[in-house]
Amino acid sequence: MRFCITGGGTGGHLSIADALCNAAVARGHEVIFIGSTSGQDKMWFEQRSSFSHTYFLQTSGVVNKSGPAKIKALYKIFAALLESRKILKKHKVQAVISVGGFSAAPASFASFTLGLPLFIHEQNAVVGKLNSILRPHARSFISAYEKDSPIQGYPVKEVFFKSARVRERLETIIFLGGSQGATAINDLALHVSQILKERGIKIIHQCGERDYERVKAEYEKMGIDVELYSFTKEIASLISRADFAVSRSGASTLWELCANGLPAFFIPYPHAAGDHQFSNADFIVKEEMGWCMREGEGLEDKFLAVLDEHLHVKSKKLIEHSHKDVADEMIKLFENRI
């Protein structure tokens, strides 16, 4: 069977694309990718991937644009839609899988014009605008947050499941600022580091490249010994060593922590589209699997208060909630619905 996976822009979307591609190829299917020259698509898949062919078209986001900029973005999508039609026909694609993001638009709409089945994975608790438009026309719509989704779960790399464990004691905390860093998380880590040191709690901190020198200097000034990174590709290993996390609540990171059984105190990025990071974290909170608080006054007190709660209860619930082989289950579902 021949699939096209489309979408991307950010690592969250692309990690799903990668997982689905690997699952499909493992089941003997051919998979091509249609993404964008904008965002991270080329960085992820131009050199190495399991895709038989990759295409990066000239597109950009539409949602946050207005006036001439919006018209220009829409024109690019239309031109890319026509190009996507040619690509889909050339490879005799039998179904299109969208992982969301602005780069999913051309191939997704092209699937309608060619009468091809469209399958969608929504990575966030708040459905994106593009997916809201596409959803009524999709053959299947998958979401880890919706009870009526045909598959419950989020595609996560096997490494996070392999090192999963129930956290019984708080010995190490990891602060995850992400590749770009997060000032609120970095400042929280600095403010509570002395208290954590007094409690004998080790600190692992990924602070982002832009804030690395400042954070490093502050730790040195206070005489705090930390394992500090600007950015690292060994995040799975660091997460497995930690007993508690402080993190943004982008979908991929949130579900990786869930798969590993690592309880987290989420601080949502306040400017995320549709405030989706708060909704992602709120899902975890409502299921009593973690904590969440917005940036602002009282953040430090709230964080210190949850450290005294029983981590093992949250950790067990996270592991019980996680589902392995979600990508494989999705491909099997798509096979049966084409």
Summary of the structure (lengths in Angstrom):
residues: 338
radius of gyration: 20.8
end to end distance: 9.9
largest distance: 64.1
contacts: 1178
relative contact order: 0.13
helix: 48%
strand: 15%
